């Protein structure tokens, strides 16, 4: 029992580390447009994002419950504590690797792929809850396309209604609006991304016999929110440069349209308890806005590199998690 408790503590710490890394890895996406248009100074943008991520993280738990029970059954998966630890270590490794190279990959894809890979290594493909897993995959795949369409539509409407306004005045006003949309985007990021670590910790508590329902305990919610906020305060400058400038040249009007597009999709997903990749959603919304503004203005080589990373993250993270599981089984 003492060994099980120690493993649970290690899992909790690893989950909080994942949340902290997620904070500086994915927060860049939430504030990249407002920083690139100079609506907010980088330090102010990061402080705003940290606060709003925390508020968002403690507002909901539906996504956490989906992570807890819809990928694998925490009540029955063999070697559950090793599965969860292997998944976390694999997801952390992939997040750090892509962060180092400045690639806005998906923490969600990394975590979900890692859970599946470690579970399959433990008990085969029958360990996957295919109904819930399929639902999550559909959400992960569909949300970027939806964000592209919403971003495209919002910016097209902006062009129609703002075509007779003075450009400099419009940009100045939209810089002020961007402060609000950056805050809103950081809030929605917290409502979805922070809950993934809450779900992992809850899964570990269930698998190790310390909890018998899928309810997220308050201490789990608060600790994950704090970890996300601390990670956010560190910032992720490499990814800010990619999302904020290497996809397209962003002006305040573009930035507001992209922010609103991603906010609508992320919060809609949170509302129906569906985990999505905030990275994919935000980047896709920017691509949609860029396409509506001027197709040739989008730097498609950067977009192509991002899309390739999105595609390979699930299988690579699953493979890393499976290998990590086998290594951990030798020692635990």
Secondary structure by P-SEA (a helix, b strand, c coil): caaaaaaaaaaaaaaaaaaaaaaaaccccccaaaaaaccccaaaaaaaaaaaaaaaaacccaaaaaaaccccccccccaaaaaaaaaaaaaaaaaaaaaaacccccaaaaaaaaaaaaaaacccccccaaaaaaaaaaaaaaaaaaaaaaaaaaaaaaaaaaccccaaaaaaaaaaaaaaaaaaaaaaaaacaaaaaaaaaaaaaaaacccccccccaaaaaaaaaaaaaaaaaccaaaaaaaacccccccaaaaaaaaaaaaaaaaaaaaacccccaaaaaaaaaaaaaaaacccccaaaaaaaaaaaaaaaaaaaaaaaaaaaaaaaacc
